[in-house]
Amino acid sequence: MSTSRDRRGVGILAGGLLAALLLVIPDMSFAEEGGSWTNRAGHALKATPQAIQGQSVTFVQDRTGKIVNYPLSAFLPSEQERLRCCLKDTTLPAGLKAAHDFSGRVIARSRLLKKNGSLSEQGYQKTVKSSRAAFRAQAAPFVAKKKLSQERLELLVRELGTPK
């Protein structure tokens, strides 16, 4: 007959094993290069992605070195996102452009105010931080619905603070 003390010990042991397992498993980031890319039919393409132009992806096949192009839509949605992360693509998902543009305009205006002496560096940094946070909040539903990965969101957020 098991006691609550025995069950608690098993729970602690299981938690410890899970934590140890998580340390052993490598971090599976979206941004891996080469490897295998699964299309909608379930077939794997063994190639290294080179570029995304519009809705087309250019690959170099691993075995032959041949350059091939495929429509992005030929791949599973999760693979499309993985490709975009791998290639550091900052194309905005439909529905996020206005939020991104607004945050970018706020940051650009603050940069101008800082440049002409009307805003301190601290005030500028505070504006950048709050504008990025506002954009993250607008993008949260896209991440929740898996239309945007957290990794690509961070690429978009970093882009917000860089002058063009």
DSSP file (Angstrom, degrees, kcal/mol; ACC not computed):
  #  RESIDUE AA STRUCTURE BP1 BP2  ACC     N-H-->O    O-->H-N    N-H-->O    O-->H-N    TCO  KAPPA ALPHA  PHI   PSI    X-CA   Y-CA   Z-CA
    1    1 A M              0   0    0      0, 0.0     2,-0.3     0, 0.0     0, 0.0   0.000 360.0 360.0 360.0 130.4    0.0    0.0    0.0
    2    2 A S        -     0   0    0      4,-0.0     2,-0.2     3,-0.0     0, 0.0  -0.651 360.0-149.0 -92.0 143.4    1.4    3.4   -1.0
    3    3 A T     >  -     0   0    0     -2,-0.3     4,-2.2     1,-0.1     5,-0.2  -0.598  30.1-107.7-102.7 167.7    1.4    6.3    1.3
    4    4 A S  H  > S+     0   0    0      1,-0.2     4,-2.3    -2,-0.2     5,-0.2   0.828 122.0  58.1 -63.9 -29.3    1.2   10.0    0.3
    5    5 A R  H  > S+     0   0    0      2,-0.2     4,-1.9     1,-0.2    -1,-0.2   0.902 106.1  48.1 -66.0 -40.6    4.8   10.3    1.3
    6    6 A D  H  > S+     0   0    0      2,-0.2     4,-2.0     1,-0.2    -2,-0.2   0.918 112.5  48.4 -64.2 -44.4    5.8    7.6   -1.2
    7    7 A R  H  X S+     0   0    0     -4,-2.2     4,-2.4     1,-0.2    -2,-0.2   0.890 109.7  52.3 -64.6 -38.8    3.7    9.3   -4.0
    8    8 A R  H  X S+     0   0    0     -4,-2.3     4,-2.3     1,-0.2    -1,-0.2   0.908 108.8  50.7 -64.0 -40.7    5.3   12.7   -3.2
    9    9 A G  H  X S+     0   0    0     -4,-1.9     4,-2.3     2,-0.2    -1,-0.2   0.885 110.1  49.4 -63.2 -39.3    8.8   11.1   -3.5
   10   10 A V  H  X S+     0   0    0     -4,-2.0     4,-2.8     2,-0.2    -2,-0.2   0.903 110.6  51.0 -65.9 -40.9    7.9    9.6   -6.9
   11   11 A G  H  X S+     0   0    0     -4,-2.4     4,-2.3     2,-0.2    -2,-0.2   0.902 111.1  47.3 -62.6 -41.9    6.6   13.0   -8.0
   12   12 A I  H  X S+     0   0    0     -4,-2.3     4,-2.2     2,-0.2    -1,-0.2   0.910 112.9  49.3 -66.0 -42.3    9.8   14.7   -6.9
   13   13 A L  H  X S+     0   0    0     -4,-2.3     4,-2.4     2,-0.2    -2,-0.2   0.917 111.3  49.1 -62.6 -44.0   11.9   12.0   -8.7
   14   14 A A  H  X S+     0   0    0     -4,-2.8     4,-2.4     1,-0.2    -2,-0.2   0.902 110.9  50.3 -63.3 -41.6    9.8   12.4  -11.9
   15   15 A G  H  X S+     0   0    0     -4,-2.3     4,-2.3     1,-0.2    -1,-0.2   0.898 110.7  49.4 -62.6 -41.0   10.2   16.2  -11.8
   16   16 A G  H  X S+     0   0    0     -4,-2.2     4,-2.3     2,-0.2    -2,-0.2   0.895 110.6  49.8 -65.4 -40.3   14.0   15.7  -11.4
   17   17 A L  H  X S+     0   0    0     -4,-2.4     4,-2.5     2,-0.2    -2,-0.2   0.905 110.4  50.6 -64.7 -41.0   14.2   13.3  -14.3
   18   18 A L  H  X S+     0   0    0     -4,-2.4     4,-2.3     2,-0.2    -2,-0.2   0.924 110.5  49.0 -62.2 -44.8   12.2   15.7  -16.5
   19   19 A A  H  X S+     0   0    0     -4,-2.3     4,-1.2     1,-0.2    -1,-0.2   0.905 112.3  48.4 -62.0 -41.7   14.5   18.6  -15.6
   20   20 A A  H  X S+     0   0    0     -4,-2.3     4,-1.3     1,-0.2    -1,-0.2   0.893 110.3  51.9 -65.0 -39.9   17.6   16.4  -16.3
   21   21 A L  H  X S+     0   0    0     -4,-2.5     4,-2.2     1,-0.2     3,-0.3   0.898 106.1  53.9 -63.9 -41.3   16.0   15.3  -19.7
   22   22 A L  H  < S+     0   0    0     -4,-2.3    -1,-0.2     1,-0.2    -2,-0.2   0.803 107.0  52.4 -64.4 -29.0   15.4   19.0  -20.7
   23   23 A L  H  < S+     0   0    0     -4,-1.2    -1,-0.2    -3,-0.2    -2,-0.2   0.809 111.5  46.5 -74.3 -29.7   19.1   19.7  -20.0
   24   24 A V  H  < S+     0   0    0     -4,-1.3    -2,-0.2    -3,-0.3    -1,-0.2   0.848  94.5  83.9 -81.8 -36.2   20.2   16.8  -22.3
   25   25 A I  S  < S-     0   0    0     -4,-2.2     3,-0.1    -5,-0.1     2,-0.0  -0.510  86.9-117.9 -71.0 130.5   17.8   17.6  -25.2
   26   26 A P        -     0   0    0      0, 0.0     2,-0.4     0, 0.0    -1,-0.1  -0.307  33.8 -93.8 -67.8 153.8   19.4   20.2  -27.5
   27   27 A D        -     0   0    0     -4,-0.1     2,-1.2     1,-0.1    -4,-0.0  -0.553  35.2-147.0 -68.2 120.2   17.6   23.5  -28.0
   28   28 A M        -     0   0    0     -2,-0.4     2,-0.2    -3,-0.1    -1,-0.1  -0.720  25.2-179.4 -94.0  87.9   15.4   23.1  -31.1
   29   29 A S        -     0   0    0     -2,-1.2     3,-0.3     1,-0.1    53,-0.0  -0.495  35.9-127.6 -84.0 154.8   15.4   26.6  -32.5
   30   30 A F  S    S+     0   0    0      1,-0.2     2,-1.6    -2,-0.2    56,-0.3   0.807  97.6  76.3 -66.8 -29.0   13.6   27.6  -35.6
   31   31 A A        +     0   0    0     54,-0.2     2,-0.4    55,-0.1    -1,-0.2  -0.286  60.5 135.0 -89.2  54.1   16.7   29.0  -37.1
   32   32 A E        -     0   0    0     -2,-1.6     2,-0.2    -3,-0.3    54,-0.1  -0.790  44.8-137.7 -98.0 146.6   18.6   25.9  -38.1
   33   33 A E        -     0   0    0     -2,-0.4    15,-0.1    15,-0.1    50,-0.0  -0.632  60.7  -1.5-100.5 159.6   20.3   25.8  -41.5
   34   34 A G  S    S+     0   0    0     -2,-0.2     2,-0.2    15,-0.1    14,-0.1  -0.213  83.4 100.9  64.3-154.7   20.4   23.0  -44.0
   35   35 A G  S    S-     0   0    0     11,-0.1    12,-1.3    13,-0.1     2,-0.4  -0.462  79.9 -30.4  81.6-148.6   18.7   19.8  -43.0
   36   36 A S  E     -A   46   0A   0     10,-0.2     2,-0.5    -2,-0.2    10,-0.2  -0.909  45.0-163.5-119.9 137.1   15.3   18.7  -44.2
   37   37 A W  E     -A   45   0A   0      8,-2.1     8,-2.4    -2,-0.4     2,-0.5  -0.983  16.5-141.2-124.0 122.8   12.3   20.8  -45.1
   38   38 A T  E     -A   44   0A   0     -2,-0.5    38,-1.6     6,-0.2     6,-0.2  -0.704  12.0-152.9 -93.5 127.0    8.9   19.1  -45.3
   39   39 A N  B >   -B   75   0B   0      4,-2.8     3,-2.0    -2,-0.5    36,-0.3  -0.337  37.3 -93.6 -87.7 176.9    6.4   20.1  -48.0
   40   40 A R  T 3  S+     0   0    0     34,-2.9    35,-0.1     1,-0.3    -1,-0.1   0.752 125.2  58.2 -63.3 -24.5    2.6   19.8  -47.7
   41   41 A A  T 3  S-     0   0    0     33,-0.3    -1,-0.3     2,-0.1     3,-0.1   0.511 119.8-109.1 -82.8  -4.4    2.7   16.3  -49.3
   42   42 A G  S <  S+     0   0    0     -3,-2.0     2,-0.2     1,-0.3    -2,-0.1   0.485  74.0 136.5  91.4   3.1    5.0   15.1  -46.6
   43   43 A H        -     0   0    0      1,-0.0    -4,-2.8    -5,-0.0     2,-0.4  -0.605  49.3-130.1 -85.3 146.6    8.1   14.8  -48.7
   44   44 A A  E     -A   38   0A   0     -2,-0.2     2,-0.6    -6,-0.2    -6,-0.2  -0.798  10.3-155.6-100.8 136.0   11.4   16.0  -47.4
   45   45 A L  E     -A   37   0A   0     -8,-2.4    -8,-2.1    -2,-0.4     2,-1.0  -0.949   8.1-152.5-106.3 120.4   13.7   18.3  -49.3
   46   46 A K  E     +A   36   0A   0     -2,-0.6    16,-1.8   -10,-0.2    17,-0.4  -0.804  50.2 113.1 -95.9  99.6   17.3   18.0  -48.1
   47   47 A A  E     -C   61   0C   0    -12,-1.3    14,-0.2    -2,-1.0    -2,-0.1  -0.976  66.1-109.7-160.4 164.7   18.7   21.4  -48.9
   48   48 A T  E     -C   60   0C   0     12,-2.7    12,-2.1    -2,-0.3     2,-0.1  -0.926  36.3-127.4-105.5 120.9   20.1   24.6  -47.5
   49   49 A P  E     +C   59   0C   0      0, 0.0    10,-0.3     0, 0.0   -15,-0.1  -0.431  28.4 176.8 -68.8 141.5   17.8   27.7  -47.8
   50   50 A Q  E     -     0   0C   0      8,-3.8     2,-0.3     1,-0.4     9,-0.2   0.755  55.7 -13.8-112.1 -41.7   19.5   30.7  -49.4
   51   51 A A  E     -C   58   0C   0      7,-1.2     7,-2.9     2,-0.0     2,-0.5  -0.994  44.0-137.7-162.9 154.0   16.9   33.4  -49.8
   52   52 A I  E     +C   57   0C   0     -2,-0.3     2,-0.5     5,-0.2     5,-0.2  -0.990  21.7 179.8-116.3 125.2   13.2   34.3  -49.7
   53   53 A Q  E >   -C   56   0C   0      3,-2.6     3,-1.7    -2,-0.5     2,-0.5  -0.949  64.2 -50.0-126.8 110.9   12.0   36.6  -52.4
   54   54 A G  T 3  S-     0   0    0     -2,-0.5    37,-0.1     1,-0.2     0, 0.0  -0.516 123.5 -21.0  64.7-117.7    8.4   37.4  -52.3
   55   55 A Q  T 3  S+     0   0    0     -2,-0.5    17,-3.1    -3,-0.1    18,-0.5   0.038 120.4  92.5-111.8  25.0    6.6   34.0  -52.0
   56   56 A S  E <   -CD  53  71C   0     -3,-1.7    -3,-2.6    15,-0.3     2,-0.4  -0.942  57.5-153.9-122.5 141.9    9.5   32.0  -53.4
   57   57 A V  E     -CD  52  70C   0     13,-3.3    13,-2.3    -2,-0.4     2,-0.5  -0.953   7.1-149.1-116.7 132.6   12.4   30.2  -51.5
   58   58 A T  E     -CD  51  69C   0     -7,-2.9    -8,-3.8    -2,-0.4    -7,-1.2  -0.869  21.0-179.8-101.4 131.4   15.8   29.5  -53.1
   59   59 A F  E     -CD  49  68C   0      9,-3.1     9,-2.3    -2,-0.5     2,-0.5  -0.866  27.0-140.0-124.4 157.8   17.6   26.4  -51.9
   60   60 A V  E     -CD  48  67C   0    -12,-2.1   -12,-2.7    -2,-0.3     7,-0.2  -0.991  33.8-124.1-113.5 119.3   21.0   24.7  -52.6
   61   61 A Q  E  >  -C   47   0C   0      5,-3.0     4,-2.1    -2,-0.5   -14,-0.3  -0.405  13.7-136.5 -65.7 135.3   20.4   21.0  -52.7
   62   62 A D  T  4 S+     0   0    0    -16,-1.8   -15,-0.1     1,-0.2    -1,-0.1   0.894  96.5  37.3 -62.3 -44.1   22.8   19.3  -50.2
   63   63 A R  T  4 S+     0   0    0    -17,-0.4    -1,-0.2     1,-0.1   -16,-0.1   0.913 130.1  25.0 -78.0 -42.5   23.9   16.4  -52.4
   64   64 A T  T  4 S-     0   0    0      2,-0.1    -2,-0.2     0, 0.0    -1,-0.1   0.701  88.0-131.9 -99.3 -21.6   24.1   18.0  -55.9
   65   65 A G     <  +     0   0    0     -4,-2.1     2,-0.1     1,-0.3    -3,-0.1   0.505  54.4 151.8  78.8   3.3   24.7   21.7  -55.1
   66   66 A K        -     0   0    0     -6,-0.1    -5,-3.0    -5,-0.1     2,-0.5  -0.433  45.8-127.5 -69.8 139.7   21.9   22.5  -57.6
   67   67 A I  E     +D   60   0C   0     -7,-0.2     2,-0.3    -2,-0.1    -7,-0.2  -0.784  34.4 176.9 -90.4 127.7   20.0   25.7  -57.0
   68   68 A V  E     -D   59   0C   0     -9,-2.3    -9,-3.1    -2,-0.5     2,-0.4  -0.952  19.1-147.7-131.8 150.6   16.3   25.2  -56.9
   69   69 A N  E     +D   58   0C   0     -2,-0.3   -11,-0.2   -11,-0.2   -13,-0.0  -0.944  16.3 178.1-117.8 139.9   13.3   27.5  -56.2
   70   70 A Y  E     -D   57   0C   0    -13,-2.3   -13,-3.3    -2,-0.4     2,-0.2  -0.983  35.9-105.1-135.1 148.1   10.0   26.5  -54.6
   71   71 A P  E >   -D   56   0C   0      0, 0.0     3,-1.9     0, 0.0   -15,-0.3  -0.532  27.9-129.3 -68.4 140.9    6.9   28.5  -53.7
   72   72 A L  G >  S+     0   0    0    -17,-3.1     3,-1.8     1,-0.3   -16,-0.1   0.853 107.3  65.3 -57.9 -34.6    6.8   29.1  -49.9
   73   73 A S  G 3  S+     0   0    0    -18,-0.5    -1,-0.3     1,-0.3   -33,-0.1   0.612  84.2  74.6 -66.7 -11.6    3.2   27.8  -50.0
   74   74 A A  G <  S+     0   0    0     -3,-1.9   -34,-2.9   -35,-0.1   -33,-0.3   0.653  89.6  74.3 -73.3 -13.8    4.5   24.4  -51.0
   75   75 A F  B <  S-B   39   0B   0     -3,-1.8   -36,-0.2   -36,-0.3     5,-0.1  -0.650  95.3 -94.6-102.4 156.0    5.7   23.9  -47.4
   76   76 A L     >  -     0   0    0    -38,-1.6     4,-2.5    -2,-0.2     3,-0.4  -0.288  41.5-110.7 -58.0 149.8    3.9   23.1  -44.2
   77   77 A P  H  > S+     0   0    0      0, 0.0     4,-2.0     0, 0.0     5,-0.2   0.879 120.1  51.6 -53.9 -40.0    3.0   26.3  -42.2
   78   78 A S  H  > S+     0   0    0      1,-0.2     4,-1.9     2,-0.2     5,-0.1   0.868 110.8  48.4 -66.1 -34.5    5.5   25.3  -39.5
   79   79 A E  H  > S+     0   0    0     -3,-0.4     4,-2.8     2,-0.2    -1,-0.2   0.853 106.9  56.2 -73.0 -35.1    8.2   24.8  -42.1
   80   80 A Q  H  X S+     0   0    0     -4,-2.5     4,-2.4     2,-0.2    -2,-0.2   0.929 110.2  45.3 -59.4 -44.2    7.4   28.2  -43.7
   81   81 A E  H  X S+     0   0    0     -4,-2.0     4,-2.3     2,-0.2    -2,-0.2   0.898 112.0  51.3 -67.4 -39.9    8.0   29.9  -40.3
   82   82 A R  H  X S+     0   0    0     -4,-1.9     4,-2.5     2,-0.2    -2,-0.2   0.901 110.7  49.1 -63.3 -41.1   11.2   27.9  -39.8
   83   83 A L  H  X S+     0   0    0     -4,-2.8     4,-2.2     2,-0.2    -2,-0.2   0.923 109.9  51.2 -62.6 -44.6   12.4   28.9  -43.2
   84   84 A R  H  <>S+     0   0    0     -4,-2.4     5,-3.2     1,-0.2    -2,-0.2   0.897 113.0  45.7 -61.3 -40.2   11.6   32.6  -42.5
   85   85 A C  H ><5S+     0   0    0     -4,-2.3     3,-1.4     3,-0.2    -1,-0.2   0.923 110.5  53.0 -67.8 -44.0   13.5   32.4  -39.2
   86   86 A C  H 3<5S+     0   0    0     -4,-2.5    -2,-0.2   -56,-0.3    -1,-0.2   0.875 115.6  40.5 -58.6 -38.5   16.5   30.6  -40.7
   87   87 A L  T 3<5S-     0   0    0     -4,-2.2    -1,-0.3    -5,-0.2    -2,-0.2   0.313 110.5-121.4 -95.5   8.3   16.7   33.3  -43.4
   88   88 A K  T < 5 +     0   0    0     -3,-1.4     2,-0.4     1,-0.2    -3,-0.2   0.870  46.0 178.6  54.1  41.0   16.0   36.2  -40.9
   89   89 A D      < -     0   0    0     -5,-3.2    -1,-0.2    -6,-0.2    67,-0.1  -0.619  19.4-171.3 -77.7 125.8   13.0   37.2  -43.0
   90   90 A T        +     0   0    0     -2,-0.4     2,-0.2    65,-0.1    -1,-0.1   0.020  31.3 143.5-108.5  27.0   11.2   40.2  -41.4
   91   91 A T        -     0   0    0      1,-0.1    65,-0.1    -7,-0.1    -2,-0.0  -0.499  51.9-123.1 -63.9 132.2    8.2   40.1  -43.7
   92   92 A L        -     0   0    0     -2,-0.2     5,-0.1     1,-0.1     3,-0.1  -0.581  18.3-116.4 -81.9 138.2    5.2   41.0  -41.6
   93   93 A P    >   -     0   0    0      0, 0.0     3,-2.1     0, 0.0     4,-0.4  -0.425  48.0 -85.7 -64.7 147.5    2.2   38.7  -41.4
   94   94 A A  T 3  S+     0   0    0      1,-0.3     0, 0.0     2,-0.1     0, 0.0  -0.317 118.5  32.1 -54.3 131.6   -1.0   40.2  -42.8
   95   95 A G  T 3  S+     0   0    0     -3,-0.1    -1,-0.3     0, 0.0     4,-0.2   0.272 104.8  74.0 102.7 -10.9   -2.7   42.2  -40.1
   96   96 A L    <>  +     0   0    0     -3,-2.1     4,-2.4     2,-0.1     5,-0.2   0.503  67.5  88.6-110.0  -6.7    0.5   43.4  -38.3
   97   97 A K  H  > S+     0   0    0     -4,-0.4     4,-3.1     1,-0.2     5,-0.2   0.917  87.6  50.0 -60.0 -46.2    1.8   46.0  -40.7
   98   98 A A  H  > S+     0   0    0      1,-0.2     4,-2.5     2,-0.2    -1,-0.2   0.913 112.7  46.6 -61.7 -43.2   -0.2   48.9  -39.2
   99   99 A A  H  > S+     0   0    0     -4,-0.2     4,-2.3     2,-0.2    -1,-0.2   0.906 115.0  46.9 -65.3 -41.6    1.0   48.1  -35.6
  100  100 A H  H  X S+     0   0    0     -4,-2.4     4,-2.4     2,-0.2    -2,-0.2   0.930 113.3  48.3 -65.9 -46.0    4.6   47.7  -36.8
  101  101 A D  H  X S+     0   0    0     -4,-3.1     4,-2.4    -5,-0.2    -2,-0.2   0.910 111.5  50.5 -61.6 -42.7    4.5   50.9  -38.9
  102  102 A F  H  X S+     0   0    0     -4,-2.5     4,-2.3    -5,-0.2    -2,-0.2   0.945 111.7  46.4 -62.0 -48.4    3.0   52.9  -36.0
  103  103 A S  H  X S+     0   0    0     -4,-2.3     4,-2.1     1,-0.2    -1,-0.2   0.897 112.4  52.0 -61.0 -39.4    5.7   51.7  -33.5
  104  104 A G  H  X S+     0   0    0     -4,-2.4     4,-2.6     1,-0.2    -1,-0.2   0.887 108.9  49.9 -63.4 -40.1    8.4   52.5  -36.1
  105  105 A R  H  X S+     0   0    0     -4,-2.4     4,-2.6     2,-0.2     5,-0.2   0.899 109.3  51.4 -66.4 -39.9    7.0   56.0  -36.5
  106  106 A V  H  X S+     0   0    0     -4,-2.3     4,-2.1     2,-0.2    -2,-0.2   0.923 113.2  45.3 -61.8 -43.8    7.0   56.6  -32.8
  107  107 A I  H  X S+     0   0    0     -4,-2.1     4,-2.4     2,-0.2    -2,-0.2   0.919 112.8  50.2 -66.5 -43.3   10.6   55.5  -32.5
  108  108 A A  H  X S+     0   0    0     -4,-2.6     4,-2.1     2,-0.2    -2,-0.2   0.909 111.1  49.2 -62.5 -41.7   11.7   57.5  -35.5
  109  109 A R  H  X S+     0   0    0     -4,-2.6     4,-2.4     1,-0.2    -1,-0.2   0.915 111.3  49.4 -63.0 -42.7   10.0   60.6  -34.1
  110  110 A S  H  X S+     0   0    0     -4,-2.1     4,-2.4     1,-0.2    -1,-0.2   0.874 107.7  54.7 -64.1 -37.1   11.7   60.1  -30.8
  111  111 A R  H  X S+     0   0    0     -4,-2.4     4,-2.4     2,-0.2    -1,-0.2   0.917 109.4  47.5 -62.2 -43.0   15.0   59.6  -32.5
  112  112 A L  H  X S+     0   0    0     -4,-2.1     4,-2.1     2,-0.2     6,-0.2   0.910 111.0  50.8 -64.3 -42.4   14.5   63.0  -34.2
  113  113 A L  H  <>S+     0   0    0     -4,-2.4     5,-2.1     1,-0.2     6,-1.3   0.884 111.7  48.0 -62.6 -38.4   13.6   64.7  -30.9
  114  114 A K  H ><5S+     0   0    0     -4,-2.4     3,-1.1     4,-0.2    -1,-0.2   0.912 109.4  53.6 -66.7 -42.1   16.7   63.2  -29.3
  115  115 A K  H 3<5S+     0   0    0     -4,-2.4    -2,-0.2     1,-0.3    -1,-0.2   0.876 110.9  45.1 -62.1 -38.6   18.8   64.4  -32.2
  116  116 A N  T 3<5S-     0   0    0     -4,-2.1    -1,-0.3    -5,-0.1    -2,-0.2   0.410 119.5-108.5 -89.8   5.5   17.6   68.0  -31.9
  117  117 A G  T < 5S+     0   0    0     -3,-1.1    -3,-0.2    -4,-0.3    -2,-0.1   0.503  90.1 112.6  89.2   4.2   18.0   68.0  -28.1
  118  118 A S  S   <S+     0   0    0     -5,-2.1     2,-0.4    -6,-0.2    -4,-0.2   0.607  78.0  43.3 -84.0 -11.6   14.3   67.9  -27.2
  119  119 A L  S    S-     0   0    0     -6,-1.3    -2,-0.2    -7,-0.1    -1,-0.1  -0.999  80.9-129.6-137.7 134.9   14.5   64.4  -25.7
  120  120 A S     >  -     0   0    0     -2,-0.4     4,-2.5     1,-0.1     5,-0.2  -0.300  28.7-110.1 -76.1 165.0   17.1   62.9  -23.5
  121  121 A E  H  > S+     0   0    0      1,-0.2     4,-2.8     2,-0.2     5,-0.2   0.903 122.1  52.4 -59.0 -41.7   18.8   59.5  -24.2
  122  122 A Q  H  > S+     0   0    0      1,-0.2     4,-2.2     2,-0.2    -1,-0.2   0.916 109.6  48.0 -62.5 -43.0   16.9   58.1  -21.3
  123  123 A G  H  > S+     0   0    0      2,-0.2     4,-2.0     1,-0.2    -2,-0.2   0.890 112.1  50.2 -63.6 -39.4   13.6   59.4  -22.7
  124  124 A Y  H  X S+     0   0    0     -4,-2.5     4,-2.6     2,-0.2    -2,-0.2   0.939 110.5  48.3 -63.5 -47.8   14.5   57.9  -26.1
  125  125 A Q  H  X S+     0   0    0     -4,-2.8     4,-2.5     1,-0.2    -2,-0.2   0.878 110.4  52.6 -61.3 -37.9   15.3   54.5  -24.6
  126  126 A K  H  X S+     0   0    0     -4,-2.2     4,-2.4    -5,-0.2    -1,-0.2   0.900 110.0  48.4 -64.1 -41.1   12.1   54.5  -22.7
  127  127 A T  H  X S+     0   0    0     -4,-2.0     4,-2.6     2,-0.2     5,-0.2   0.915 111.3  49.6 -65.2 -43.9   10.1   55.3  -25.8
  128  128 A V  H  X S+     0   0    0     -4,-2.6     4,-2.4     1,-0.2     5,-0.2   0.939 112.7  48.0 -59.7 -47.0   11.9   52.5  -27.8
  129  129 A K  H  X S+     0   0    0     -4,-2.5     4,-2.1     1,-0.2    -2,-0.2   0.919 114.6  44.2 -61.7 -45.5   11.2   50.0  -25.0
  130  130 A S  H  X S+     0   0    0     -4,-2.4     4,-2.2     2,-0.2    -1,-0.2   0.863 113.0  51.7 -71.2 -34.3    7.5   51.0  -24.7
  131  131 A S  H  X S+     0   0    0     -4,-2.6     4,-2.1     2,-0.2    -2,-0.2   0.903 111.1  47.6 -67.5 -40.5    7.0   51.0  -28.5
  132  132 A R  H  X S+     0   0    0     -4,-2.4     4,-2.6    -5,-0.2    -2,-0.2   0.908 111.7  50.5 -64.9 -41.1    8.5   47.5  -28.8
  133  133 A A  H  X S+     0   0    0     -4,-2.1     4,-2.2    -5,-0.2    -2,-0.2   0.896 109.2  51.5 -63.4 -40.0    6.4   46.3  -25.9
  134  134 A A  H  X S+     0   0    0     -4,-2.2     4,-2.0     2,-0.2    -1,-0.2   0.904 110.7  48.2 -63.7 -41.0    3.3   47.7  -27.6
  135  135 A F  H  X S+     0   0    0     -4,-2.1     4,-2.1     2,-0.2    -2,-0.2   0.916 109.5  52.5 -65.8 -42.3    4.1   45.9  -30.8
  136  136 A R  H  X S+     0   0    0     -4,-2.6     4,-1.3     1,-0.2    -2,-0.2   0.911 108.8  51.1 -57.7 -42.0    4.8   42.6  -28.9
  137  137 A A  H  < S+     0   0    0     -4,-2.2     3,-0.3     1,-0.2    -1,-0.2   0.899 110.3  48.4 -63.7 -40.7    1.3   43.0  -27.3
  138  138 A Q  H  < S+     0   0    0     -4,-2.0     4,-0.3     1,-0.2    -1,-0.2   0.842 114.6  46.8 -66.1 -32.8   -0.3   43.5  -30.8
  139  139 A A  H >X S+     0   0    0     -4,-2.1     4,-1.8     1,-0.2     3,-0.9   0.628  86.2  91.5 -85.1 -14.4    1.6   40.5  -32.1
  140  140 A A  H 3X S+     0   0    0     -4,-1.3     4,-2.7    -3,-0.3     5,-0.2   0.867  83.9  52.3 -53.0 -43.5    0.7   38.2  -29.2
  141  141 A P  H 3> S+     0   0    0      0, 0.0     4,-2.0     0, 0.0    -1,-0.3   0.856 107.6  53.2 -63.0 -31.5   -2.4   36.8  -30.8
  142  142 A F  H <4>S+     0   0    0     -3,-0.9     5,-3.0    -4,-0.3     6,-1.2   0.878 111.0  46.2 -68.3 -37.5   -0.4   35.9  -34.0
  143  143 A V  H ><5S+     0   0    0     -4,-1.8     3,-1.4     4,-0.2    -1,-0.2   0.914 111.8  51.4 -68.5 -43.2    2.1   34.0  -31.8
  144  144 A A  H 3<5S+     0   0    0     -4,-2.7    -2,-0.2     1,-0.3    -1,-0.2   0.858 112.0  46.2 -62.5 -35.4   -0.8   32.3  -30.0
  145  145 A K  T 3<5S-     0   0    0     -4,-2.0    -1,-0.3    -5,-0.2    -2,-0.2   0.371 114.8-119.2 -88.4   5.4   -2.4   31.2  -33.3
  146  146 A K  T < 5S+     0   0    0     -3,-1.4    -3,-0.2     2,-0.3     3,-0.1   0.779  81.2 122.5  60.9  30.8    1.0   30.1  -34.6
  147  147 A K  S   <S+     0   0    0     -5,-3.0     2,-0.3     1,-0.3    -4,-0.2   0.532  81.5  26.8 -89.7  -9.5    1.0   32.5  -37.5
  148  148 A L  S    S-     0   0    0     -6,-1.2    -1,-0.3    -8,-0.1    -2,-0.3  -0.969  81.2-132.1-152.8 131.7    4.2   34.0  -36.1
  149  149 A S     >  -     0   0    0     -2,-0.3     4,-2.3    -3,-0.1     5,-0.2  -0.507  23.6-120.2 -83.2 157.2    7.0   32.3  -34.1
  150  150 A Q  H  > S+     0   0    0      1,-0.2     4,-2.0     2,-0.2     5,-0.1   0.870 114.8  55.8 -61.1 -36.6    8.4   34.0  -31.0
  151  151 A E  H  > S+     0   0    0      2,-0.2     4,-1.4     1,-0.2    -1,-0.2   0.918 109.3  43.7 -64.3 -44.7   11.8   33.9  -32.7
  152  152 A R  H  > S+     0   0    0      2,-0.2     4,-2.2     1,-0.2    -1,-0.2   0.858 109.1  58.6 -71.1 -33.4   10.6   35.8  -35.8
  153  153 A L  H  X S+     0   0    0     -4,-2.3     4,-2.5     1,-0.2    -1,-0.2   0.926 105.0  50.7 -57.7 -43.9    8.6   38.2  -33.6
  154  154 A E  H  X S+     0   0    0     -4,-2.0     4,-2.5     1,-0.2    -1,-0.2   0.849 106.8  54.1 -65.6 -32.9   11.9   39.1  -31.9
  155  155 A L  H  X S+     0   0    0     -4,-1.4     4,-1.8     2,-0.2    -1,-0.2   0.928 111.1  46.0 -61.8 -44.2   13.5   39.7  -35.3
  156  156 A L  H  X S+     0   0    0     -4,-2.2     4,-1.0     2,-0.2    -2,-0.2   0.879 112.5  50.1 -65.5 -39.4   10.7   42.1  -36.1
  157  157 A V  H >X S+     0   0    0     -4,-2.5     4,-0.7     1,-0.2     3,-0.6   0.923 109.5  50.2 -66.8 -44.6   11.0   43.8  -32.7
  158  158 A R  H >< S+     0   0    0     -4,-2.5     3,-0.8     1,-0.2     4,-0.4   0.877 106.0  57.4 -60.5 -37.1   14.8   44.3  -33.1
  159  159 A E  H >< S+     0   0    0     -4,-1.8     3,-1.1     1,-0.2    -1,-0.2   0.807  94.2  68.9 -63.4 -29.7   14.2   45.8  -36.5
  160  160 A L  H << S+     0   0    0     -4,-1.0    -1,-0.2    -3,-0.6    -2,-0.2   0.843  99.5  46.6 -59.4 -36.0   12.0   48.5  -34.9
  161  161 A G  T << S+     0   0    0     -3,-0.8    -1,-0.2    -4,-0.7    -2,-0.2   0.518  91.6  95.9 -88.1  -4.3   14.8   50.2  -33.1
  162  162 A T  S <  S-     0   0    0     -3,-1.1     2,-0.1    -4,-0.4    -3,-0.0  -0.745  75.3-124.8 -93.4 129.3   17.2   50.3  -36.1
  163  163 A P              0   0    0      0, 0.0    -2,-0.1     0, 0.0    -1,-0.0  -0.382 360.0 360.0 -66.6 145.7   17.4   53.4  -38.2
  164  164 A K              0   0    0     -2,-0.1    -2,-0.0     0, 0.0     0, 0.0   0.434 360.0 360.0-102.6 360.0   16.8   52.9  -41.9
